[in-house]
Amino acid sequence: MDWTITSIGASGPLFEGAIAVYGEAFSRPPYSDPDRGAEIRQRIRDTHVFRSGFSFLVACSGPERVVGMAYGYHGSDGQWWHDTVRRALEPRLAEQWLGNSYELVEIAVHPVAQSHGIGAELIENLLDGRHEATCVLSTRTDSDAHRLYRRLGFEEITEMAFTAGGYPFYVMGKKLR
Ligand SMILES: CC(C)(COP(=O)(O)OP(=O)(O)OC[C@H]1O[C@@H](n2cnc3c(N)ncnc32)[C@H](O)[C@@H]1OP(=O)(O)O)[C@@H](O)C(=O)NCCC(=O)NCCS
């Protein structure tokens, strides 16, 4: 399978293609959440697009045929994920990983295109040239995605739930320099 990776903004046919891929990927187990595409479109447009370092990549296997997406931004105090993880960590560890960090917020590859290396290439492209000291993310422990992140050099920082009684997540980080 051939694909190309392109940087886009938060509107237009490629953005909508990315949201469709995201919705498809997260409607499957272990997430089984059919509403997630609409939710993430809203969150990106209302909030994430305005964050420093926002970058959105799509992988296309033909003109306007999106098969994968990933985006991130610079992590800062006052952001819900950043503050929640910071509170869960011992202060020195929190500063080491979150003090100057890029957050890999979401990544998805269409189910029929998974396991061809698209996810790895999206992450490598997203992090290429970043000036932050680390890249951080969280991933549910019952998903296989952590295997990909470990292969790309991410290590486990902690395991935690983001809501009382919620699913456990690995919080993972990679040193960028
Ligand atoms: C995780 C995901 C983005 C990886 O993209 P990909 O193009 O399949 O990744 P690559 O081909 O570069 O690497 C394959 C690795 O991804 C992981 N992977 C493959 N299919 C997966 C799936 N359905 N769910 C989670 N991880 C998967 C495996 O670790 C695999 O490595 P392995 O073959 O050594 O087991 C993609 O599988 C996906 O969209 N999964 C569903 C949504 C998701 O879990 N997103 C991440 C949330 S933190």
The ligand as a Tripos MOL2 file, in Angstrom:
@<TRIPOS>MOLECULE
LIG
   48    50     1     0     0
SMALL
NO_CHARGES

@<TRIPOS>ATOM
      1 C1         -2.9710    2.4630   16.7180 C.3       1 LIG1
      2 C2         -2.9830    2.7790   15.2190 C.3       1 LIG1
      3 C3         -3.0730    4.2700   14.9990 C.3       1 LIG1
      4 C4         -1.6820    2.2540   14.6270 C.3       1 LIG1
      5 O1         -1.6810    2.5310   13.2260 O.3       1 LIG1
      6 P1         -1.0860    1.4500   12.2090 P.3       1 LIG1
      7 O2         -0.9660    2.0950   10.8900 O.co2     1 LIG1
      8 O3         -1.8680    0.2150   12.3310 O.co2     1 LIG1
      9 O4          0.3710    1.2660   12.8680 O.3       1 LIG1
     10 P2          1.6690    0.6150   12.2260 P.3       1 LIG1
     11 O5          1.3060   -0.2040   11.0410 O.co2     1 LIG1
     12 O6          2.6880    1.6840   12.0680 O.co2     1 LIG1
     13 O7          2.1410   -0.2940   13.4280 O.3       1 LIG1
     14 C5          1.4050   -1.4590   13.7330 C.3       1 LIG1
     15 C6          1.2540   -1.5590   15.2210 C.3       1 LIG1
     16 O8          0.1180   -0.8350   15.6640 O.3       1 LIG1
     17 C7         -0.5640   -1.5860   16.6490 C.3       1 LIG1
     18 N1         -1.8760   -1.8820   16.1120 N.ar      1 LIG1
     19 C8         -2.2440   -2.5100   14.9800 C.ar      1 LIG1
     20 N2         -3.5720   -2.5700   14.8590 N.ar      1 LIG1
     21 C9         -4.0620   -1.9600   15.9520 C.ar      1 LIG1
     22 C10        -5.3660   -1.6760   16.4120 C.ar      1 LIG1
     23 N3         -6.4640   -2.0480   15.7500 N.pl3     1 LIG1
     24 N4         -5.5050   -1.0040   17.5720 N.ar      1 LIG1
     25 C11        -4.4190   -0.6290   18.2670 C.ar      1 LIG1
     26 N5         -3.1610   -0.8830   17.8740 N.ar      1 LIG1
     27 C12        -2.9880   -1.5330   16.7250 C.ar      1 LIG1
     28 C13         0.2050   -2.8120   16.9230 C.3       1 LIG1
     29 O9          1.0790   -2.5660   17.9950 O.3       1 LIG1
     30 C14         1.0260   -2.9790   15.6640 C.3       1 LIG1
     31 O10         2.2740   -3.5100   15.9390 O.3       1 LIG1
     32 P3          2.5040   -5.0730   15.8380 P.3       1 LIG1
     33 O11         2.1560   -5.3830   14.4120 O.co2     1 LIG1
     34 O12         3.9220   -5.2000   16.2020 O.co2     1 LIG1
     35 O13         1.5590   -5.6600   16.8180 O.co2     1 LIG1
     36 C15        -4.1680    2.0840   14.5010 C.3       1 LIG1
     37 O14        -4.0520    0.7140   14.6390 O.3       1 LIG1
     38 C16        -5.5340    2.5360   15.0030 C.2       1 LIG1
     39 O15        -6.1010    3.4720   14.4600 O.2       1 LIG1
     40 N6         -6.0770    1.8330   16.0170 N.am      1 LIG1
     41 C17        -7.4000    2.1690   16.5330 C.3       1 LIG1
     42 C18        -7.4190    3.5310   17.2040 C.3       1 LIG1
     43 C19        -6.3580    3.6420   18.2820 C.2       1 LIG1
     44 O16        -6.1410    2.7310   19.0740 O.2       1 LIG1
     45 N7         -5.6900    4.8060   18.3290 N.am      1 LIG1
     46 C20        -4.6700    5.0960   19.3260 C.3       1 LIG1
     47 C21        -5.3060    5.5330   20.5860 C.3       1 LIG1
     48 S1         -4.0720    5.9860   21.7930 S.3       1 LIG1
@<TRIPOS>BOND
     1     1     2 1
     2     2     3 1
     3     2     4 1
     4     2    36 1
     5     4     5 1
     6     5     6 1
     7     6     7 2
     8     6     8 1
     9     6     9 1
    10     9    10 1
    11    10    11 2
    12    10    12 1
    13    10    13 1
    14    13    14 1
    15    14    15 1
    16    15    16 1
    17    15    30 1
    18    16    17 1
    19    17    18 1
    20    17    28 1
    21    18    19 ar
    22    18    27 ar
    23    19    20 ar
    24    20    21 ar
    25    21    22 ar
    26    21    27 ar
    27    22    23 1
    28    22    24 ar
    29    24    25 ar
    30    25    26 ar
    31    26    27 ar
    32    28    29 1
    33    28    30 1
    34    30    31 1
    35    31    32 1
    36    32    33 2
    37    32    34 1
    38    32    35 1
    39    36    37 1
    40    36    38 1
    41    38    39 2
    42    38    40 1
    43    40    41 1
    44    41    42 1
    45    42    43 1
    46    43    44 2
    47    43    45 1
    48    45    46 1
    49    46    47 1
    50    47    48 1
@<TRIPOS>SUBSTRUCTURE
     1 LIG1         1 GROUP 0 **** ****
